[in-house]
Protein backbone atom coordinates (compact mmCIF):
# COMPACT_ATOMS: atom_id res chain seq x y z
CA UNK A 1 0.00 0.00 0.00
CA UNK A 2 1.26 3.47 -0.78
CA UNK A 3 2.20 5.94 1.95
CA UNK A 4 -0.35 8.56 0.91
CA UNK A 5 -3.13 5.95 1.05
CA UNK A 6 -2.09 4.89 4.54
CA UNK A 7 -1.94 8.54 5.58
CA UNK A 8 -5.40 9.15 4.13
CA UNK A 9 -6.87 6.17 5.98
CA UNK A 10 -5.13 7.28 9.16
CA UNK A 11 -6.61 10.77 8.94
CA UNK A 12 -10.09 9.41 8.29
CA UNK A 13 -9.84 6.98 11.23
CA UNK A 14 -8.75 9.79 13.55
CA UNK A 15 -11.64 11.98 12.45
CA UNK A 16 -14.34 9.29 12.65
CA UNK A 17 -13.30 7.88 16.00
CA UNK A 18 -12.59 11.34 17.43
CA UNK A 19 -16.10 12.51 16.52
CA UNK A 20 -17.53 9.26 17.87
CA UNK A 21 -15.64 9.78 21.14
CA UNK A 22 -17.05 13.28 21.42
CA UNK A 23 -20.69 12.62 20.54
CA UNK A 24 -21.65 9.37 22.25
CA UNK A 25 -20.41 9.41 25.87
CA UNK A 26 -22.65 10.70 28.67
CA UNK A 27 -20.30 13.60 29.36
CA UNK A 28 -18.58 14.64 26.12
CA UNK A 29 -15.18 16.23 26.46
CA UNK A 30 -13.84 18.86 24.07
CA UNK A 31 -10.43 17.16 24.26
CA UNK A 32 -11.96 14.27 22.30
CA UNK A 33 -11.84 16.60 19.29
CA UNK A 34 -8.02 16.75 19.32
CA UNK A 35 -7.72 13.61 17.11
CA UNK A 36 -10.28 15.19 14.77
CA UNK A 37 -8.09 18.26 14.38
CA UNK A 38 -4.97 16.17 13.81
CA UNK A 39 -6.87 14.00 11.32
CA UNK A 40 -8.00 17.11 9.44
CA UNK A 41 -4.41 18.39 9.25
CA UNK A 42 -3.24 15.01 8.00
CA UNK A 43 -5.95 14.99 5.32
CA UNK A 44 -5.09 18.53 4.22
CA UNK A 45 -1.40 17.64 3.94
CA UNK A 46 -2.08 14.33 2.17
CA UNK A 47 -1.61 15.81 -1.30
CA UNK A 48 1.92 16.82 -0.33
CA UNK A 49 2.59 13.28 0.87
CA UNK A 50 1.23 11.94 -2.42
CA UNK A 51 3.43 14.31 -4.44
CA UNK A 52 6.46 13.22 -2.40
CA UNK A 53 7.23 16.54 -0.73
CA UNK A 54 9.81 15.73 1.93
CA UNK A 55 8.96 18.65 4.21
CA UNK A 56 5.24 17.90 4.20
CA UNK A 57 5.90 14.18 4.68
CA UNK A 58 8.11 14.95 7.66
CA UNK A 59 5.45 17.27 9.10
CA UNK A 60 2.80 14.54 8.80
CA UNK A 61 5.23 12.08 10.41
CA UNK A 62 5.67 14.45 13.36
CA UNK A 63 1.89 14.93 13.65
CA UNK A 64 1.46 11.17 13.59
CA UNK A 65 4.00 10.74 16.38
CA UNK A 66 2.38 13.50 18.45
CA UNK A 67 -1.09 11.98 18.17
CA UNK A 68 0.28 8.54 19.02
CA UNK A 69 1.98 9.94 22.13
CA UNK A 70 -1.07 12.05 22.98
CA UNK A 71 -3.38 9.04 22.86
CA UNK A 72 -1.56 7.46 25.80
CA UNK A 73 -3.52 9.65 28.25
CA UNK A 74 -6.97 8.67 26.93
CA UNK A 75 -5.80 5.05 26.94
CA UNK A 76 -4.87 5.16 30.62
CA UNK A 77 -8.11 7.00 31.41
CA UNK A 78 -10.21 4.38 29.62
CA UNK A 79 -8.33 1.63 31.43
CA UNK A 80 -8.87 3.28 34.84
CA UNK A 81 -12.58 3.80 34.19
CA UNK A 82 -13.05 0.33 32.74
CA UNK A 83 -14.72 1.92 29.72
CA UNK A 84 -14.46 -0.80 27.06
CA UNK A 85 -15.91 1.20 24.11
CA UNK A 86 -13.51 4.08 24.81
CA UNK A 87 -10.63 1.63 25.13
CA UNK A 88 -11.46 0.07 21.75
CA UNK A 89 -11.71 3.50 20.08
CA UNK A 90 -8.38 4.64 21.48
CA UNK A 91 -6.66 1.37 20.60
CA UNK A 92 -7.93 1.59 17.01
CA UNK A 93 -6.65 5.17 16.69
CA UNK A 94 -3.30 4.19 18.25
CA UNK A 95 -2.94 1.17 15.96
CA UNK A 96 -3.65 3.29 12.88
CA UNK A 97 -1.15 5.90 14.10
CA UNK A 98 1.52 3.28 14.77
CA UNK A 99 1.11 1.67 11.35
CA UNK A 100 1.26 5.07 9.67
CA UNK A 101 4.33 6.05 11.69
CA UNK A 102 6.10 2.81 10.77
CA UNK A 103 5.53 3.49 7.07
CA UNK A 104 6.72 7.10 7.40
CA UNK A 105 9.90 6.04 9.24
CA UNK A 106 10.54 3.32 6.65
CA UNK A 107 10.25 5.90 3.87
CA UNK A 108 12.50 8.30 5.78
CA UNK A 109 15.17 5.60 6.19
CA UNK A 110 14.91 4.60 2.52
CA UNK A 111 15.35 8.24 1.49
CA UNK A 112 18.45 8.52 3.67
CA UNK A 113 19.95 5.37 2.19
CA UNK A 114 19.29 6.60 -1.35
CA UNK A 115 20.79 10.03 -0.57
CA UNK A 116 23.94 8.43 0.87
CA UNK A 117 24.56 6.35 -2.25
CA UNK A 118 24.53 9.32 -4.62
CA UNK A 119 27.97 9.90 -6.10
CA UNK A 120 29.70 13.13 -5.12
CA UNK A 121 31.49 15.20 -7.77
Secondary structure as GFF3:
##gff-version 3
##sequence-region A 1 121
A	DSSP	alpha_helix	3	23	.	.	.	ID=ss1
A	DSSP	three_ten_helix	30	33	.	.	.	ID=ss2
A	DSSP	alpha_helix	34	44	.	.	.	ID=ss3
A	DSSP	alpha_helix	46	50	.	.	.	ID=ss4
A	DSSP	alpha_helix	54	81	.	.	.	ID=ss5
A	DSSP	alpha_helix	84	116	.	.	.	ID=ss6
###
